[in-house]
Each structure stands twice: as C-alpha cells, then as structure tokens.
Amino acid sequence: MTNVAIKRALLSVSDKGGLVELGKALAARGVELVSTGGTAKALREAGLDVRDVSDLTGFPEMMDGRVKTLHPMVHGGLLAVRDNAEHAAAMDAHGIGAIDLVVVNLYPFEATVMRGASRDEIIENIDIGGPSMVRSAAKNHQFVTIVTDPADYDTLLGELEGSNGSTSLDFRRKMAAKAFSATAAYDSMISQWFAFADQQQLFPDMLAINGKAPVELRYGENPHQKAALYTPAGPHAHGIAQARQLQGKELSYNNYNDADAALELCAEFAGGAPAVVIVKHANPCGVAQAATLIDAWNDALQCDSVSAFGGIVAVNTELDAETAAAICEIFTEVVIAPSVSDGAREAFARKKNLRLLVTGDLPDPRRAGLTVKPITGGLLVQTRDNGAISEADLKVVTKREPTSRELKDCLFAWTVARHVKSNAIVYARNGATAGIGAGQMNRRDSSRIAAMKAAEAAETYGWSESRTVGSAVASDAFFPFADGLLAAAEAGATAIIQPGGSIRDDEVIAAADEAGLAMVFTGMRHFRH
C-alpha cells in the first residue's frame, strides 16, 4: 500500500500552537477528530466537533489523566496491519476502528526541569501514553501517519492537498523516522535527569548524547569529509553553537571548532579588563588584557602576527568601532563578541565574508559537565577541566619569591596555558602573551619555539629586546628535566609557574635558583590533548 486516506485522526498535544488551524483543515476534509483532555477542549472552543477518547475506549480518563489512551481500542486502531486477514477479523470482532493519523507532542518534561519544578512535578511530566501512541503509529507507518512536530502541520496539509486527502508512504516513513527520534530524545532527557540530577551519578549506566536539528555544514575538517552541527535539546546550553551570526559566510566545521576554543579562553576574562584572544587551529596565538580593547588587540596581535592571519578573534566586552577597524586590517575568519556597537558593524560590513558572532553573556568557564571524545570502538568521557587556582594556592619553591608583577604575569600565563595544546609553554609580560609554544612532543622544544616566535615579533616591530625578557613562563605540566626551564631562562624569563610533581623537582628547583628565577608550583596540571 502506498497512499492511505485520512479518515480518522487522534490529536493529543501539549504544545497547542497551530492546533486549531490544523483541526479546522482536517475537519474541512471530513476527517473525524478524536482527542483528549485539554486538546479536545481547545478544539471544541474553536467550534469543532470532537470525539473524546473515552467514548472510543468506553473508559473515562482516570488517575489524574495518567490512564486515558492506554487501551486496545486505541492501540488496536494504530497497530493493526490492515491487509492482514487475522488483524482485520480481530478489528471487526472487537469493534476497533482504524486510526489513520496521530498528532502528538509530549508533556514538557525538559521545560519543567529547567524552571526548577519539584521532583513530584517533574515525575508527573514524564509522558507515558503519548510516547506509546507515537511508537505504535510510527511502527505501523505502512498504514498510519504520525506527526510529532507542529512545524510539520503545514507539510501534512500540503500532502493531503496534493494527494486528495491521503498521505504517501514516503511521507509516512519520513514522519516515522522523525517520531522515533523525538521519543529517543525524550527518553534520553528523562534518563539523564534521573542519572545526573536525581541520583547524582557522575558517569551514568547509559550516556545519552541528546542533540537536535542537525545543521549540515559544507564539509568537515577537509573537503572530502561530511559534517553537521547538533545542538542540545534544552534551552540551558550557552556557547558558540548558540551564538547569533550577524554577517558573513556559513560557518565551517573548522570555524566552529576554532571559534569554540577562542570563546572558551575569552570567557576566562569575563567581567575583567578588556581582553582579546586570537586563535589559529584551536590554539591561542595571542592573548592580552589592557585598559582599552584596541590596546589589548594590538598587544595580542604583536605576539604572533603571522599566525593571526586567517585566525579567529574573541573579545570579552562590547566590540567598538576602532578595534573593529583594526581587526579588518588583517584577514580574519571569525570575530566573536558579547555585543557589537553600530560603528563596529559598519566597519565589518565592508568585509562581507567575515563571520561576525554575538554571544550575549560569555559562558561560565567553571561550569560543570562532561567532555566526550570518540575513539575506535568507544567514547572517552571525563569531567570538564574547570580547575582554577588563585594566588593563595601557589607554593613558592625557589629562594627568590616572585614580585607582585611577576606573580600577576604568572597567573595570566597559567590561564592561557590551560587552553594551549600540550606540551604547552606560554610567556607573558604585563598582561599579554609574549610567546606561545604548543603541541610539541617535548617541553624544551615548546619553550624554544615560543622564544623564537617572540624574537621574530621583536624584529618585526623593531623592539630593542624580545618581550620574553622579564616575562613569566607557564608550563601546563611539570618540567621533567631542567632543560625546558633553562630554555625559558635563556629567553629572558624571570619567573616560572608550573604544577610540580616530577621526580626531578629538586633538580629543576636548583636550576631555577642558579639562574636567579622565581618559581611557583600550582599542584594542578592542565594537559590538553
């Protein structure tokens, strides 16, 4: 069977948007309307004839509405294989009428959770009858049409208009697939609430990664790869995926990945002095805080202006016209800001391909949650690296204590190093990165690369000396040997911040003392692979 005429429809929805219009359109086609509770009431108030489910089943709605559609008169009408003689005979014997169309959306479980309802109210908003009808109708899509999304009402009516009051098998298959996705997402929300919120489990028995409305991207990391963006089903998510794009080309897979890295680091400076983060290939290549945003931009750019070409820029405060104009002087892929002034928008309008994203409030860098990474045959899951340290957490391990300025630079460098791929070395001076070494197989090479980048910047901008002179150096993990520390000292660093914990800590501390360095231990490492 291909086309199925719609003669009887069962409607039971929590979201009443578009319901009356749909009911009127179906009634105009002579479709019998069967409904429940509030849905039936809304349809009757619109002047439509509606048959109660209780009339169909012979049983009243009972137990506060918990039991109303869980009945053979409903599910027999949904599940019967109509060209099966035994099924047809059973329908005749028991007076079961076929139901051709089911329009259902489910109790607002997630919205109930998000508004902070009590546990009892949350439990009451676990829909039972709705998902049962959805699954029955979707399973029997050979004969039954299921619609779970109000956004599909117009598509349904168009299908009926184009097929003389019937639906095609292709349409029913498409709607069935969407229906099973809806119930899967619904159940996953419930299971995750029970696991995380109700039972306080860190790693639940089943990890449901609940995403909705995939946006297909042009391609993945490379043109031969396919990619899509999924966003969480709830309104609580806040990050790069929820940013509003004001202009520019569509974001690519790499744009999203790099923009996320930039936003995560920029969020570390939320509420502080104006800050600019420049990211390339998910690694920061320049970070600075200053009295004004334009000063922060200049300082961040001068750390590594070569890598900044084609990079991603994030700022922690409203983007002004002067800074926007300066950003436009180099090729930039994406700019991210909490808000953008009219003057800044005018400046960017001349760069039509530049993607401009507005986030509103920055995400909380200390938020809890899990990160997930696929590996061959499985998923690696861990809690977010939201660890933070303060000046009070630092342990001075050298003879010389850091000055107040060195201490401030140490903490700044440490903040940036958390977001640099391991092995990570970050030089910082006066609230700006002076050199960044990322992703090397040993820490000494990261130190040397960062110093080399700083030397190139000094030559480019005609400085009398590299900004690494008098700088603080952060290492995301301990120095296993003194060579990485000595490389930093050779570049002119005067203070070191690192986790400590190596079996050669005494050797490294002795080397720092001999070089006249101040060094502090954090007791916390920040590998980023």
RODO-2510 file (C-alpha; in nm, 4 decimals, decimal comma):
residues 529
     n   res          X          Y          Z
     1     m     0,0000     0,0000     0,0000
     2     t     0,1298     0,3425    -0,0938
     3     n    -0,1290     0,6135    -0,0302
     4     v    -0,3558     0,5969     0,2767
     5     a    -0,6670     0,8136     0,3040
     6     i    -0,7002     1,0050     0,6290
     7     k    -1,0479     0,9421     0,7678
     8     r    -0,9899     0,9467     1,1428
     9     a    -0,7282     1,1457     1,3354
    10     l    -0,6287     1,1277     1,7009
    11     l    -0,4903     1,4557     1,8351
    12     s    -0,3279     1,4889     2,1796
    13     v    -0,0762     1,7699     2,2196
    14     s     0,0895     1,9659     2,4968
    15     d     0,2027     2,2398     2,2585
    16     k    -0,1233     2,3891     2,1302
    17     g     0,0478     2,6086     1,8703
    18     g    -0,1173     2,5603     1,5311
    19     l    -0,3625     2,3052     1,6741
    20     v    -0,6855     2,4862     1,5937
    21     e    -0,5790     2,5647     1,2379
    22     l    -0,4840     2,2018     1,1840
    23     g    -0,8119     2,0799     1,3359
    24     k    -1,0168     2,3088     1,1112
    25     a    -0,8277     2,1993     0,7998
    26     l    -0,8774     1,8303     0,8840
    27     a    -1,2458     1,8805     0,9670
    28     a    -1,2958     2,0612     0,6357
    29     r    -1,1789     1,7422     0,4666
    30     g    -1,4315     1,5365     0,6580
    31     v    -1,1763     1,3812     0,8928
    32     e    -1,3222     1,2573     1,2218
    33     l    -1,1379     1,4167     1,5133
    34     v    -1,0685     1,2159     1,8269
    35     s    -0,8932     1,3879     2,1155
    36     t    -0,8064     1,4002     2,4848
    37     g    -0,8336     1,6475     2,7740
    38     g    -0,7019     1,9942     2,7033
    39     t    -0,6594     1,9256     2,3322
    40     a    -1,0264     1,8330     2,2947
    41     k    -1,1258     2,1411     2,4949
    42     a    -0,9230     2,3732     2,2687
    43     l    -1,0747     2,2202     1,9561
    44     r    -1,4305     2,2454     2,0904
    45     e    -1,3783     2,6071     2,1896
    46     a    -1,2873     2,6674     1,8252
    47     g    -1,6276     2,5271     1,7253
    48     l    -1,5100     2,1870     1,6057
    49     d    -1,6835     1,8546     1,6621
    50     v    -1,4528     1,6301     1,8615
    51     r    -1,4980     1,2773     1,9909
    52     d    -1,3432     1,2061     2,3294
    53     v    -1,1026     0,9158     2,3571
    54     s    -1,3160     0,7959     2,6489
    55     d    -1,6053     0,7489     2,4048
    56     l    -1,3763     0,5410     2,1867
    57     t    -1,2456     0,3218     2,4690
    58     g    -1,5557     0,3021     2,6862
    59     f    -1,3451     0,4039     2,9848
    60     p    -1,3176     0,7513     3,1381
    61     e    -0,9871     0,9271     3,1780
    62     m    -0,8720     0,8288     3,5260
    63     m    -0,5927     0,8616     3,7802
    64     d    -0,5378     1,2321     3,7083
    65     g    -0,5120     1,1629     3,3364
    66     r    -0,2414     0,9010     3,3755
    67     v    -0,4670     0,6448     3,2080
    68     k    -0,6598     0,7546     2,9012
    69     t    -0,5099     0,6257     2,5756
    70     l    -0,3510     0,3020     2,7014
    71     h    -0,6295     0,0824     2,5636
    72     p    -0,6793    -0,1786     2,2867
    73     m    -0,9395     0,0432     2,1198
    74     v    -0,6630     0,2991     2,0645
    75     h    -0,3587     0,0830     2,0088
    76     g    -0,5511    -0,1769     1,8110
    77     g    -0,6584     0,1004     1,5768
    78     l    -0,2950     0,2079     1,5449
    79     l    -0,1136    -0,1249     1,5236
    80     a    -0,3473    -0,3349     1,3092
    81     v    -0,1933    -0,4468     0,9814
    82     r    -0,4882    -0,3667     0,7636
    83     d    -0,4188    -0,6075     0,4801
    84     n    -0,3715    -0,8934     0,7274
    85     a    -0,6913    -1,1032     0,7397
    86     e    -0,6453    -1,2051     1,1030
    87     h    -0,5892    -0,8422     1,2120
    88     a    -0,8939    -0,7289     1,0141
    89     a    -1,1065    -1,0024     1,1723
    90     a    -0,9929    -0,9007     1,5208
    91     m    -1,0856    -0,5406     1,4498
    92     d    -1,4319    -0,6447     1,3350
    93     a    -1,4834    -0,8807     1,6269
    94     h    -1,3990    -0,6177     1,8866
    95     g    -1,5347    -0,3097     1,7138
    96     i    -1,1922    -0,1487     1,6766
    97     g    -1,1869     0,1371     1,4295
    98     a    -0,8759     0,2280     1,2323
    99     i    -0,6905     0,5454     1,3262
   100     d    -0,5183     0,6910     1,0194
   101     l    -0,3430     0,9951     1,1632
   102     v    -0,1879     1,0600     1,5036
   103     v    -0,0803     1,4113     1,6019
   104     v     0,1036     1,4014     1,9341
   105     n     0,3628     1,6079     2,1132
   106     l     0,4723     1,5156     2,4602
   107     y     0,4483     1,6537     2,8118
   108     p     0,7022     1,9356     2,8578
   109     f     0,9425     1,7341     3,0729
   110     e     1,2527     1,9384     2,9950
   111     a     1,0808     2,2748     3,0391
   112     t     0,9501     2,1532     3,3753
   113     v     1,3028     2,0616     3,4858
   114     m     1,4503     2,3878     3,3604
   115     r     1,2085     2,6056     3,5573
   116     g     1,3118     2,4353     3,8801
   117     a     0,9943     2,2388     3,9492
   118     s     0,9705     1,9977     4,2399
   119     r     1,0629     1,6335     4,1969
   120     d     0,6956     1,5278     4,2132
   121     e     0,6000     1,7707     3,9373
   122     i     0,8904     1,6574     3,7243
   123     i     0,7815     1,2944     3,7611
   124     e     0,4246     1,3872     3,6640
   125     n     0,5608     1,5388     3,3432
   126     i     0,7016     1,2076     3,2255
   127     d     0,4646     1,1260     2,9410
   128     i     0,3585     0,7607     2,9105
   129     g     0,0561     0,7484     2,6838
   130     g     0,1976     0,9948     2,4334
   131     p     0,5198     0,8064     2,3541
   132     s     0,3212     0,4810     2,3415
   133     m     0,0892     0,6209     2,0738
   134     v     0,3807     0,7743     1,8855
   135     r     0,5693     0,4463     1,8788
   136     s     0,2626     0,2436     1,7804
   137     a     0,1791     0,4786     1,4940
   138     a     0,5398     0,5046     1,3795
   139     k     0,5876     0,1275     1,3862
   140     n     0,2778     0,0843     1,1694
   141     h     0,3679     0,3658     0,9297
   142     q     0,2716     0,1383     0,6413
   143     f    -0,0851     0,2397     0,7267
   144     v    -0,0677     0,5212     0,9856
   145     t     0,0655     0,8762     0,9638
   146     i     0,2390     1,0144     1,2736
   147     v     0,3177     1,3857     1,3241
   148     t     0,5074     1,4956     1,6361
   149     d     0,6290     1,8434     1,5429
   150     p     0,3961     2,1438     1,4940
   151     a     0,6428     2,2648     1,2319
   152     d     0,5219     1,9761     1,0141
   153     y     0,1498     2,0673     1,0227
   154     d     0,1692     2,2719     0,7034
   155     t     0,3675     1,9966     0,5339
   156     l     0,0996     1,7456     0,6354
   157     l    -0,1782     1,9659     0,4976
   158     g     0,0174     2,0130     0,1761
   159     e     0,0498     1,6362     0,1475
   160     l    -0,3253     1,5927     0,1913
   161     e    -0,3958     1,8671    -0,0612
   162     g    -0,1657     1,7139    -0,3195
   163     s    -0,2829     1,3552    -0,2692
   164     n    -0,6622     1,4007    -0,2478
   165     g    -0,6816     1,3609     0,1296
   166     s    -0,4229     1,0841     0,1637
   167     t    -0,0571     1,0540     0,2559
   168     s     0,2200     0,8802     0,0649
   169     l     0,4375     0,6024     0,2025
   170     d     0,7458     0,8207     0,1590
   171     f     0,5894     1,0907     0,3747
   172     r     0,4826     0,8413     0,6415
   173     r     0,8299     0,6887     0,6523
   174     k     0,9862     1,0306     0,6945
   175     m     0,7460     1,1219     0,9743
   176     a     0,8006     0,7839     1,1447
   177     a     1,1757     0,8349     1,1495
   178     k     1,1277     1,1800     1,2995
   179     a     0,8841     1,0369     1,5555
   180     f     1,1286     0,7753     1,6796
   181     s     1,3951     1,0460     1,7051
   182     a     1,1536     1,2500     1,9164
   183     t     1,0810     0,9650     2,1587
   184     a     1,4505     0,8715     2,1752
   185     a     1,5402     1,2311     2,2636
   186     y     1,2575     1,2465     2,5168
   187     d     1,3631     0,9260     2,6894
   188     s     1,7259     1,0341     2,6892
   189     m     1,6345     1,3594     2,8668
   190     i     1,4489     1,1627     3,1325
   191     s     1,7285     0,9090     3,1775
   192     q     1,9899     1,1809     3,2085
   193     w     1,7786     1,3719     3,4623
   194     f     1,7473     1,0589     3,6726
   195     a     2,1197     0,9880     3,6431
   196     f     2,2704     1,3327     3,6928
   197     a     2,0130     1,5395     3,8843
   198     d     1,8125     1,2826     4,0777
   199     q     2,0744     1,0149     4,1507
   200     q     2,3844     1,2379     4,1395
   201     q     2,5727     0,9925     3,9186
   202     l     2,8901     1,1209     3,7586
   203     f     2,9026     0,8507     3,4919
   204     p     2,5552     0,7047     3,4280
   205     d     2,4889     0,3490     3,3169
   206     m     2,3859     0,4831     2,9771
   207     l     2,5217     0,8106     2,8394
   208     a     2,2658     0,9725     2,6104
   209     i     2,4094     1,2475     2,3922
   210     n     2,0978     1,4390     2,3079
   211     g     2,1203     1,6652     2,0056
   212     k     1,8523     1,8134     1,7822
   213     a     1,8050     1,9818     1,4476
   214     p     2,1324     1,8948     1,2755
   215     v     2,2678     2,1697     1,0528
   216     e     2,4634     2,0166     0,7685
   217     l     2,7914     2,2000     0,7154
   218     r     2,9685     2,2446     0,3845
   219     y     3,2230     1,9813     0,4803
   220     g     3,4302     1,8599     0,7726
   221     e     3,7917     1,9313     0,8575
   222     n     3,8692     1,8625     0,4913
   223     p     3,6554     1,8883     0,1761
   224     h     3,6258     1,5098     0,1376
   225     q     3,4637     1,4814     0,4845
   226     k     3,0982     1,5447     0,5664
   227     a     2,9933     1,7284     0,8830
   228     a     2,6914     1,8553     1,0743
   229     l     2,6249     2,0590     1,3877
   230     y     2,3936     1,9202     1,6546
   231     t     2,2779     2,1381     1,9423
   232     p     2,1437     2,0200     2,2796
   233     a     1,7679     1,9883     2,3021
   234     g     1,7426     2,2166     2,6067
   235     p     1,7364     2,5949     2,6445
   236     h     2,0167     2,5819     2,9035
   237     a     2,3008     2,5404     2,6536
   238     h     2,5076     2,8538     2,6027
   239     g     2,8116     2,8652     2,3809
   240     i     2,9396     2,9060     2,0292
   241     a     2,6632     2,6864     1,8850
   242     q     2,4017     2,9311     2,0217
   243     a     2,5802     3,2493     1,9057
   244     r     2,3894     3,4760     1,6677
   245     q     2,5613     3,5317     1,3338
   246     l     2,5258     3,8905     1,2144
   247     q     2,7083     3,8599     0,8844
   248     g     2,9449     3,6528     0,6748
   249     k     2,9621     3,3143     0,5080
   250     e     2,8296     2,9999     0,6695
   251     l     3,0471     2,8705     0,9494
   252     s     3,2519     2,5643     0,8599
   253     y     3,3452     2,2708     1,0832
   254     n     3,6875     2,4254     1,1444
   255     n     3,5318     2,7663     1,2104
   256     y     3,3116     2,6194     1,4817
   257     n     3,5996     2,4274     1,6379
   258     d     3,8359     2,7250     1,6424
   259     a     3,5665     2,9710     1,7498
   260     d     3,4788     2,7444     2,0408
   261     a     3,8429     2,7422     2,1529
   262     a     3,8565     3,1227     2,1297
   263     l     3,5325     3,1696     2,3228
   264     e     3,6341     2,9232     2,5962
   265     l     3,9583     3,1138     2,6604
   266     c     3,7971     3,4575     2,6319
   267     a     3,5378     3,3528     2,8910
   268     e     3,8223     3,3276     3,1442
   269     f     3,8354     3,7097     3,1359
   270     a     3,4599     3,7742     3,1661
   271     g     3,3941     4,0820     3,3763
   272     g     3,7609     4,1824     3,3783
   273     a     3,9630     4,4406     3,1875
   274     p     3,9176     4,4396     2,8085
   275     a     4,0688     4,1221     2,6649
   276     v     4,1407     3,9928     2,3157
   277     v     4,2048     3,6309     2,2204
   278     i     4,3379     3,5311     1,8784
   279     v     4,3191     3,1618     1,7905
   280     k     4,4557     2,9614     1,4984
   281     h     4,3883     2,5889     1,4568
   282     a     4,2325     2,5753     1,8052
   283     n     4,5487     2,7128     1,9718
   284     p     4,5792     3,0704     2,1013
   285     c     4,8481     3,2645     1,9157
   286     g     4,7960     3,5939     2,1004
   287     v     4,6142     3,6942     2,4196
   288     a     4,6148     4,0260     2,6018
   289     q     4,4319     4,2374     2,8593
   290     a     4,4667     4,6142     2,8662
   291     a     4,2947     4,9344     2,9685
   292     t     4,1214     4,9582     2,6300
   293     l     4,0143     4,6980     2,3759
   294     i     4,2268     4,8499     2,0998
   295     d     4,5363     4,8263     2,3217
   296     a     4,4523     4,4640     2,4017
   297     w     4,4133     4,3955     2,0286
   298     n     4,7492     4,5469     1,9443
   299     d     4,9251     4,3557     2,2219
   300     a     4,7616     4,0252     2,1272
   301     l     4,8358     4,0691     1,7572
   302     q     5,2007     4,1534     1,8151
   303     c     5,2582     3,8229     1,9949
   304     d     5,2372     3,6366     1,6622
   305     s     5,1007     3,8418     1,3747
   306     v     5,1974     3,5731     1,1223
   307     s     4,9773     3,3076     1,2821
   308     a     4,6975     3,5605     1,3372
   309     f     4,6433     3,5798     0,9587
   310     g     4,3218     3,3871     0,8871
   311     g     4,2561     3,3422     1,2587
   312     i     3,9632     3,3701     1,4971
   313     v     3,9232     3,6707     1,7299
   314     a     3,7205     3,6759     2,0507
   315     v     3,6742     3,9699     2,2889
   316     n     3,5243     3,9824     2,6372
   317     t     3,3396     4,3131     2,6090
   318     e     3,1415     4,5100     2,3535
   319     l     3,3361     4,5438     2,0308
   320     d     3,3910     4,9091     1,9420
   321     a     3,4435     5,0712     1,6027
   322     e     3,8151     5,1449     1,6496
   323     t     3,9008     4,7860     1,7371
   324     a     3,6781     4,6514     1,4611
   325     a     3,8567     4,8694     1,2058
   326     a     4,1934     4,7444     1,3310
   327     i     4,0805     4,3817     1,3057
   328     c     3,9710     4,4448     0,9480
   329     e     4,3278     4,5368     0,8545
   330     i     4,4219     4,1684     0,8504
   331     f     4,2394     3,8677     0,7079
   332     t     4,0197     3,7279     0,9848
   333     e     3,7811     3,4338     0,9537
   334     v     3,5534     3,4864     1,2564
   335     v     3,5032     3,7571     1,5210
   336     i     3,3154     3,6769     1,8432
   337     a     3,1895     3,9309     2,0976
   338     p     2,9233     3,9583     2,3681
   339     s     2,7850     4,2593     2,1786
   340     v     2,8853     4,4822     1,8879
   341     s     2,8482     4,8583     1,8534
   342     d     2,6845     5,0131     1,5470
   343     g     3,0205     5,1568     1,4445
   344     a     3,1821     4,8152     1,4631
   345     r     2,9090     4,6649     1,2480
   346     e     2,9680     4,9349     0,9892
   347     a     3,3393     4,8557     0,9862
   348     f     3,2798     4,4830     0,9424
   349     a     3,0135     4,5357     0,6758
   350     r     3,2942     4,6133     0,4319
   351     k     3,4291     4,2593     0,4910
   352     k     3,1256     4,0656     0,3698
   353     n     3,2793     3,7201     0,4091
   354     l     3,3930     3,7777     0,7674
   355     r     3,1707     3,5901     1,0106
   356     l     3,0565     3,8096     1,2993
   357     l     2,9072     3,6286     1,6002
   358     v     2,7339     3,7763     1,9052
   359     t     2,7084     3,5594     2,2169
   360     g     2,5440     3,7798     2,4778
   361     d     2,6836     3,6725     2,8143
   362     l     3,0026     3,4696     2,7986
   363     p     2,9825     3,1047     2,9131
   364     d     3,0976     3,0245     3,2650
   365     p     3,4496     2,8761     3,2415
   366     r     3,3948     2,6977     3,5739
   367     r     3,0732     2,5257     3,4680
   368     a     3,0424     2,1567     3,5391
   369     g     2,9766     1,8950     3,2756
   370     l     3,1328     1,6176     3,0755
   371     t     3,3507     1,6204     2,7659
   372     v     3,3231     1,3354     2,5182
   373     k     3,5825     1,2182     2,2686
   374     p     3,5270     0,9312     2,0263
   375     i     3,7945     0,6661     1,9931
   376     t     3,7959     0,3497     1,7841
   377     g     3,5215     0,1343     1,9298
   378     g     3,4126     0,3663     2,2094
   379     l     3,3872     0,7037     2,3783
   380     l     3,6205     0,8634     2,6296
   381     v     3,4256     1,0678     2,8834
   382     q     3,5648     1,2962     3,1512
   383     t     3,4610     1,5901     3,3639
   384     r     3,5409     1,9316     3,2201
   385     d     3,8778     2,0850     3,3018
   386     n     3,7300     2,3682     3,5054
   387     g     4,0002     2,3679     3,7718
   388     a     4,1157     2,7091     3,8848
   389     i     4,3879     2,8434     4,1092
   390     s     4,4380     3,1695     4,2921
   391     e     4,7421     3,3411     4,4351
   392     a     4,6711     3,1728     4,7674
   393     d     4,7081     2,8292     4,6047
   394     l     5,0640     2,8929     4,4842
   395     k     5,3672     2,7486     4,6590
   396     v     5,6964     2,9354     4,6179
   397     v     5,9718     2,6734     4,5827
   398     t     6,2754     2,8876     4,4961
   399     k     6,4981     3,1072     4,7069
   400     r     6,3679     3,4157     4,5309
   401     e     5,9982     3,4986     4,5613
   402     p     5,8219     3,6456     4,2588
   403     t     5,7487     4,0168     4,2580
   404     s     5,3844     4,1277     4,2517
   405     r     5,4154     4,1988     3,8781
   406     e     5,5725     3,8565     3,8108
   407     l     5,3022     3,6881     4,0142
   408     k     5,0314     3,8616     3,8140
   409     d     5,2001     3,7596     3,4875
   410     c     5,2366     3,4030     3,6147
   411     l     4,8631     3,3754     3,6749
   412     f     4,7853     3,5306     3,3358
   413     a     5,0222     3,2913     3,1570
   414     w     4,8753     2,9985     3,3512
   415     t     4,5221     3,0927     3,2412
   416     v     4,6294     3,0951     2,8775
   417     a     4,8312     2,7724     2,9104
   418     r     4,5166     2,5850     3,0151
   419     h     4,3870     2,6406     2,6614
   420     v     4,7050     2,5551     2,4691
   421     k     4,7590     2,2043     2,3313
   422     s     5,0198     2,0061     2,5245
   423     n     5,3078     2,0304     2,5568
   424     a     5,2300     2,3943     2,6297
   425     i     5,4618     2,6807     2,7170
   426     v     5,3363     3,0379     2,7471
   427     y     5,5498     3,3500     2,8041
   428     a     5,3605     3,6523     2,9343
   429     r     5,4554     4,0037     3,0392
   430     n     5,2368     4,2913     3,1557
   431     g     4,9094     4,1133     3,0818
   432     a     4,9961     3,9969     2,7302
   433     t     5,1390     3,6814     2,5810
   434     a     5,4962     3,7259     2,4602
   435     g     5,5343     3,3808     2,3033
   436     i     5,3360     3,0559     2,2832
   437     g     5,4733     2,7083     2,2156
   438     a     5,2083     2,4433     2,1530
   439     g     5,1670     2,0776     2,0736
   440     q     5,5297     1,9693     2,0808
   441     m     5,6458     1,6249     2,1806
   442     n     5,8784     1,7679     2,4480
   443     r     5,8617     2,0729     2,6682
   444     r     6,2054     2,2048     2,5740
   445     d     6,1002     2,2431     2,2103
   446     s     5,7807     2,4227     2,3159
   447     s     5,9964     2,6646     2,5194
   448     r     6,2302     2,7270     2,2276
   449     i     5,9508     2,7702     1,9727
   450     a     5,7741     3,0220     2,1958
   451     a     6,1000     3,2146     2,2420
   452     m     6,1704     3,2051     1,8684
   453     k     5,8232     3,3456     1,7938
   454     a     5,8872     3,6238     2,0456
   455     a     6,2216     3,7049     1,8829
   456     e     6,0551     3,7264     1,5418
   457     a     5,7950     3,9650     1,6840
   458     a     6,0690     4,1855     1,8295
   459     e     6,2359     4,2037     1,4897
   460     t     5,9070     4,2698     1,3088
   461     y     5,8087     4,5578     1,5361
   462     g     6,1576     4,6979     1,5899
   463     w     6,1710     4,6413     1,9640
   464     s     6,5059     4,6731     2,1339
   465     e     6,4531     4,3358     2,3037
   466     s     6,2145     4,0432     2,2991
   467     r     5,9110     4,0654     2,5237
   468     t     6,0208     3,7395     2,6813
   469     v     6,2844     3,9398     2,8690
   470     g     6,1456     3,9864     3,2189
   471     s     5,8487     3,7617     3,1421
   472     a     5,6748     3,4882     3,3354
   473     v     5,6531     3,1382     3,1876
   474     a     5,3715     2,8900     3,2400
   475     s     5,4048     2,5189     3,1703
   476     d     5,0845     2,3141     3,1594
   477     a     5,2602     2,0180     3,3242
   478     f     5,5770     1,9735     3,5250
   479     f     5,9241     2,0131     3,3767
   480     p     6,0554     1,6537     3,3688
   481     f     6,4083     1,7907     3,3210
   482     a     6,5715     2,1254     3,3765
   483     d     6,6303     2,1793     3,0017
   484     g     6,2878     2,3328     2,9350
   485     l     6,3271     2,5714     3,2244
   486     l     6,6782     2,6674     3,1137
   487     a     6,5484     2,7368     2,7628
   488     a     6,2996     2,9803     2,9170
   489     a     6,5762     3,1424     3,1220
   490     e     6,7887     3,1833     2,8075
   491     a     6,4957     3,3704     2,6508
   492     g     6,4983     3,6164     2,9424
   493     a     6,2175     3,4822     3,1610
   494     t     6,2458     3,5688     3,5288
   495     a     5,9545     3,3738     3,6804
   496     i     5,8109     3,0265     3,6286
   497     i     5,4714     2,8772     3,7105
   498     q     5,4248     2,5023     3,6787
   499     p     5,2379     2,2185     3,8535
   500     g     5,5394     2,0482     4,0084
   501     g     5,5341     1,6802     4,0940
   502     s     5,8285     1,5495     3,8921
   503     i     6,0759     1,3056     4,0470
   504     r     6,3366     1,5632     3,9386
   505     d     6,1683     1,8624     4,1046
   506     d     6,4752     1,9176     4,3235
   507     e     6,6992     1,9297     4,0163
   508     v     6,4642     2,1741     3,8405
   509     i     6,4372     2,3949     4,1515
   510     a     6,8166     2,4004     4,1848
   511     a     6,8487     2,5081     3,8189
   512     a     6,5950     2,7853     3,8790
   513     d     6,7869     2,9048     4,1838
   514     e     7,1134     2,9041     3,9929
   515     a     6,9538     3,1106     3,7143
   516     g     6,8043     3,3552     3,9667
   517     l     6,4474     3,2655     3,8731
   518     a     6,1438     3,2766     4,0954
   519     m     5,9265     2,9661     4,0625
   520     v     5,5864     2,8688     4,1999
   521     f     5,4065     2,5346     4,1982
   522     t     5,0313     2,5095     4,1411
   523     g     4,9802     2,1440     4,2300
   524     m     4,7424     2,1190     3,9318
   525     r     4,8274     2,0310     3,5733
   526     h     4,6306     2,1103     3,2582
   527     f     4,7106     1,8628     2,9823
   528     r     4,5078     1,9394     2,6691
   529     h     4,5240     1,6703     2,4024
***
